[in-house]
Amino acid sequence: MKQLVSTALSRSIVLNALRVSAVVGTALNVINQGEAVLASHAPSWMHVALNYLVPYLVSSYSAAKNEVSRSQLPREDVRHPQ
């Protein structure tokens, strides 16, 4: 668990997850909050935050899980699969 968290907090994974969150979160907010904003209503700020947080968490978790899994493979399987 410690290895997964430290991997998820690595610079490359954080930056990639932020990019994914920006794109997916914006799309989700347009889909989920667009009608309210166009009608001059205030958006639900909790939902706005969740629309960015969930893609960030999913992206960083899946990338970290992949890195941890790859690091546990025997070296020869990673470089020279047979």
DRENNU-177359 format. One record per residue: residue number from 1; x, y, z of N, C-alpha, C in turn. Coordinates in nm, 2 decimals, padded with zeros to 4 digits. Each point is the difference from the previous one (the first is absolute). Layout:
// DRENNU-177359
     i      n_x      n_y      n_z     ca_x     ca_y     ca_z      c_x      c_y      c_z
   NUM        X        Y        Z        X        Y        Z        X        Y        Z
...
This chain:
// DRENNU-177359
     i      n_x      n_y      n_z     ca_x     ca_y     ca_z      c_x      c_y      c_z
     1    00.08   -00.12    00.00   -00.08    00.12    00.00    00.09    00.13    00.00
     2    00.11   -00.01    00.08    00.09    00.12    00.01    00.06    00.02   -00.14
     3    00.04   -00.11   -00.07    00.06    00.02   -00.13   -00.10    00.05   -00.10
     4   -00.12   -00.04    00.01   -00.11    00.05   -00.09   -00.02    00.15    00.02
     5   -00.01    00.05    00.12   -00.02    00.14    00.03    00.12    00.08   -00.04
     6    00.12   -00.05    00.03    00.12    00.08   -00.04    00.02    00.01   -00.15
     7   -00.04   -00.11   -00.07    00.00    00.00   -00.15   -00.10    00.09   -00.05
     8   -00.12    00.00    00.06   -00.11    00.09   -00.05    00.04    00.15    00.02
     9    00.09    00.03    00.09    00.04    00.14    00.03    00.12    00.04   -00.08
    10    00.05   -00.09   -00.08    00.12    00.03   -00.08   -00.04    00.11   -00.11
    11    00.10    00.08   -00.03   -00.02    00.12   -00.08   -00.07   -00.04   -00.14
    12    00.05   -00.10   -00.06   -00.05   -00.03   -00.14   -00.15   -00.05    00.01
    13   -00.03   -00.07    00.10   -00.14   -00.05    00.02   -00.09    00.12    00.04
    14    00.04    00.08    00.09   -00.08    00.12    00.04   -00.03    00.09   -00.12
    15    00.10    00.03   -00.08   -00.01    00.09   -00.11   -00.10   -00.06   -00.11
    16    00.02   -00.13   -00.02   -00.09   -00.07   -00.10   -00.14    00.00    00.05
    17   -00.02   -00.03    00.13   -00.14   -00.01    00.06   -00.06    00.14    00.00
    18    00.08    00.11    00.02   -00.06    00.13   -00.01   -00.05    00.03   -00.14
    19    00.08   -00.04   -00.10   -00.04    00.02   -00.14   -00.13   -00.07   -00.03
    20   -00.01   -00.13    00.04   -00.12   -00.08   -00.02   -00.12    00.07    00.07
    21    00.02    00.04    00.12   -00.10    00.06    00.08   -00.05    00.13   -00.06
    22    00.09    00.08   -00.06   -00.04    00.12   -00.06   -00.09   -00.02   -00.12
    23    00.04   -00.10   -00.08   -00.08   -00.03   -00.12   -00.14   -00.07    00.03
    24    00.01   -00.10    00.08   -00.12   -00.08    00.03   -00.09    00.08    00.09
    25    00.06    00.07    00.10   -00.08    00.07    00.10   -00.08    00.12   -00.07
    26    00.07    00.06   -00.10   -00.07    00.11   -00.07   -00.11   -00.05   -00.08
    27    00.02   -00.12   -00.07   -00.10   -00.06   -00.08   -00.12   -00.04    00.09
    28    00.03   -00.06    00.11   -00.11   -00.04    00.09   -00.08    00.13    00.06
    29    00.08    00.10    00.03   -00.07    00.12    00.05   -00.09    00.07   -00.11
    30    00.05    00.00   -00.12   -00.09    00.05   -00.11   -00.12   -00.08   -00.02
    31    00.01   -00.14    00.01   -00.11   -00.09   -00.01   -00.10    00.02    00.12
    32    00.06    00.00    00.12   -00.08    00.00    00.12   -00.05    00.13    00.05
    33    00.08    00.11   -00.03   -00.04    00.13    00.06   -00.03    00.10   -00.11
    34    00.02   -00.03   -00.13   -00.01    00.09   -00.11   -00.14    00.06    00.00
    35   -00.10   -00.07    00.01   -00.14    00.05   -00.01   -00.03    00.10    00.11
    36    00.05   -00.03    00.12   -00.02    00.09    00.12    00.07    00.13   -00.03
    37    00.12   -00.01   -00.05    00.08    00.13   -00.02   -00.06    00.08   -00.11
    38   -00.05   -00.07   -00.11   -00.06    00.08   -00.11   -00.13    00.06    00.05
    39   -00.07   -00.05    00.10   -00.12    00.05    00.05    00.03    00.11    00.11
    40    00.13    00.03    00.02    00.04    00.10    00.10   -00.02   -00.04    00.14
    41    00.01   -00.13    00.02   -00.01   -00.06    00.14    00.15   -00.03    00.04
    42    00.02    00.01    00.13    00.13   -00.04    00.05    00.02   -00.15   -00.01
    43    00.11   -00.04   -00.04    00.03   -00.15    00.00    00.01   -00.06    00.14
    44   -00.02   -00.12    00.01    00.03   -00.07    00.13    00.15   -00.02    00.01
    45    00.06    00.08    00.09    00.14    00.00    00.01    00.06   -00.13    00.05
    46   -00.08   -00.07    00.08    00.05   -00.13    00.04    00.01   -00.10   -00.12
    47   -00.10    00.01   -00.09    00.00   -00.09   -00.12    00.11    00.04   -00.09
    48    00.03    00.14   -00.01    00.11    00.04   -00.09    00.13   -00.06    00.05
    49    00.02    00.01    00.14    00.12   -00.05    00.05    00.01   -00.15   -00.02
    50   -00.11   -00.07    00.02    00.01   -00.15   -00.02    00.02   -00.04   -00.14
    51   -00.05    00.08   -00.10    00.03   -00.02   -00.14    00.14    00.01   -00.04
    52    00.08    00.07    00.08    00.15    00.01   -00.02    00.07   -00.11    00.09
    53   -00.05   -00.02    00.12    00.07   -00.08    00.09    00.00   -00.15   -00.04
    54   -00.12   -00.05   -00.04   -00.01   -00.14   -00.03    00.09   -00.04   -00.12
    55    00.00    00.07   -00.11    00.09   -00.03   -00.11    00.15    00.00    00.05
    56    00.03    00.10    00.08    00.14    00.00    00.05    00.03   -00.12    00.08
    57   -00.08   -00.04    00.09    00.02   -00.12    00.09    00.01   -00.13   -00.08
    58   -00.09   -00.01   -00.10    00.00   -00.12   -00.08    00.12   -00.01   -00.09
    59    00.04    00.11   -00.06    00.12    00.00   -00.08    00.13   -00.02    00.08
    60    00.01    00.06    00.12    00.12   -00.02    00.08    00.01   -00.14    00.06
    61   -00.12   -00.05    00.04    00.00   -00.14    00.05    00.04   -00.10   -00.10
    62   -00.06    00.01   -00.12    00.03   -00.10   -00.10    00.14    00.01   -00.05
    63    00.06    00.12   -00.01    00.14    00.01   -00.05    00.09   -00.05    00.11
    64   -00.03    00.03    00.13    00.09   -00.05    00.11   -00.01   -00.15    00.01
    65   -00.12   -00.06   -00.01   -00.02   -00.14    00.00    00.08   -00.07   -00.11
    66   -00.01    00.06   -00.12    00.08   -00.06   -00.11    00.15    00.00    00.03
    67    00.05    00.12    00.05    00.14    00.01    00.03    00.04   -00.10    00.10
    68   -00.07   -00.02    00.11    00.03   -00.09    00.11    00.00   -00.14   -00.06
    69   -00.10   -00.04   -00.08   -00.01   -00.13   -00.05    00.12   -00.03   -00.09
    70    00.04    00.10   -00.09    00.11   -00.02   -00.09    00.13   -00.01    00.08
    71    00.01    00.07    00.11    00.13   -00.01    00.08    00.01   -00.14    00.07
    72   -00.11   -00.07    00.01    00.01   -00.13    00.07    00.02   -00.11   -00.09
    73    00.00    00.02   -00.13    00.03   -00.10   -00.10    00.15   -00.03    00.00
    74    00.04   -00.13   -00.03    00.14   -00.03   -00.01    00.06    00.08   -00.11
    75    00.12    00.05    00.01    00.07    00.09   -00.09    00.00   -00.06   -00.14
    76    00.03   -00.13   -00.02    00.01   -00.05   -00.14   -00.14    00.00   -00.07
    77   -00.11   -00.02    00.08   -00.13    00.00   -00.06   -00.03    00.14   -00.06
    78    00.04    00.11    00.07   -00.02    00.13   -00.05    00.08    00.04   -00.12
    79    00.12   -00.04   -00.01    00.09    00.04   -00.11    00.00   -00.10   -00.11
    80   -00.01   -00.13    00.03    00.01   -00.10   -00.11   -00.11   -00.11    00.02
    81   -00.12    00.03   -00.03   -00.11   -00.10    00.01    00.03   -00.12   -00.09
    82   -00.03   -00.12    00.05    00.02   -00.12   -00.08   -00.13   -00.08   -00.01
